[in-house]
Amino acid sequence: MRIYLLRHGESVDDVEDAYGGIADYPLTDAGRQTAKALAEKLAPEGIKIIYTSPYKRALQTAQILAAAWGVEFCIKEGLRERNSYGVLSGVTKAKAKEIFGHILAQLHGKPGDYYSLELVPGAEPIADVVARTKTALDEIIASSNGKHDPIAVVTHGNVTRTIYEHLLHVKGKIGLDLLAITVLRWVPPCLEIEHTEGVDIHD
C-alpha cells in the first residue's frame, strides 16, 4: 500500500508570526491556493481516501483535496499537531516577549524545538506524541490495507518528524516545507520511504 504523507498549507499563524502548535489556526488564502495546486498535481495518483488531523489548517487542506478528487476524508485525533508551545500557543512572538518574558528567559534554546528535551510549561512530551502517532498510523494502515490504495495522510510538521524518526528510524533533523510530500510504501511488516518533496534531512 502506498501512503502519501502530506503537510498542510500555509496557515494564519505563519503570517502573523505566532506560536502555533495546538492553536487552531485556519489556512490563509495562499494556503488554500497551494492546496488546490497540490490537488491538481496529485490527481493522477488515484488516491482513494484521506486521513487528516482535526486542526483547521490540516482539515481544510484535506477538504480541498477530497473535493478535487471526489473521495472521502476521515479525521484522526492522533494526527493532531504536537502541543509544542504550551502557554505560548496562539500568542504572537512579539506579544510573548512582553507577557511571557520570564518563561522565555529560562529557556536555553528555541521554544518548542522538536529536537530539544526542554519543555515550555504546558507542552506535550515527545513520548506522548510518539505513542499517539504510532497508534494513529497503525489504525490507518489496518483500516485501509487491502481496501484503499493509495491513501493520503494530512498532518503537521512535528507529527511528520515523529514518523521519520520513530517509525522510519531516519537519522538527522527533518526540515519540512509547507505541503511537503513523503510517499511511503507499506509492505508488511515494513514501512519504507519511496519518494520525498520539500523534505530536508540534515545533521
Secondary structure, 3 states (H helix, E strand, C coil): CEEEEEECCCEHHHHHCECCCCCCCCECHHHHHHHHHHHHHHHHHCCCEEEECCCHHHHHHHHHHHHHHCCEEEECHHHCCCCCCHHHCCCEHHHHHHHCHHHHCCCCCCCCCCCCCCCCCCCCCHHHHHHHHHHHHHHHHHHHCCCCCCEEEEECHHHHHHHHHHHCCCCCEEEEEEEEEEEEEEECCEEEEEEEEEEEEEC
